[in-house]
């Protein structure tokens, strides 16, 4: 949901050149088309993100291992 919101906001502000780093390999691979999504609850979000992604120009999406991104991982656990 956060990624879809971020992409929507960037498009609204006409921000085209954005680098996004995520610690969910399933999401990163799903958006980049590298992996088949086996979790049904993610399919709708992946499709929405792909739609927004295809409308943006110059956006990049990268996987960061959680072990290398401890602060973000801790924040995500607090959000749950």
N, C-alpha and C positions, 0 to 999 in steps of 0.2 A: 504494500500500500504506500509505503514511504517513497519507494522508487518511482511509482506511477505519479505520485504527487509532485515529486521533484522534477520529473520530465515535463509534466504539464505546466508547472510554474516557469521553467526555463523557456518553454515555447511561448507562454504568455508574455514574458519579458523579452522575447526574441534573442535569447542567449543560445547561440548555436555551438560554440566551442566549449564543451564541458567534459571533464574527465570524472568518471564515477568509479569508486572503488567499493566492492562489496565482499563480505566474508562468507556469503552463502554460495558455495560452488554450484549447487543445484540451480539457483536463480541466475547466476552469471552465465552458466552453460545454456540454460533454457532461453535466455534472452538472445544470446549469440548464436543459437541454433545448433549447438554442439552436442546436445543431449536431449533425449526424449524425456519429458516430464512424466513421472509415474505417480505423482501425488495429485489426485483430481482437484483438490482445493486450490492448487496453484495455476491450473490451466487458464482460468479466466484472467488472472492477474498477468500471467505471461503474455497472453494475447493483447491485453490493453497496453502493456509496456512495449511490446513489439510495435504496435500501432504508433505510439508516441515516439518511439525510438526512430522509426522510419521517417517520421516527419522532421526530425532534427538533423542538422548537418554538422558533421565534425565532432559528434559526441563519441566518447570512448568508454568502455566498461571493462574493468579489470577485477580479477579475483585476488583478494588478500587473505592469506591463511589467518585464522582466528588467533593462533599462537603468536603471530607477528602483529596483531592488532588488539592487544589485550584491553585497552581502554574502551574501544568501541564495543567489544564483546561484553564487557562488564555493563556498559550502558544499555545494551540490548536486553540483557538478562533483567535489569532493573525495570525496563519497560514492560516485560511480560508479567 
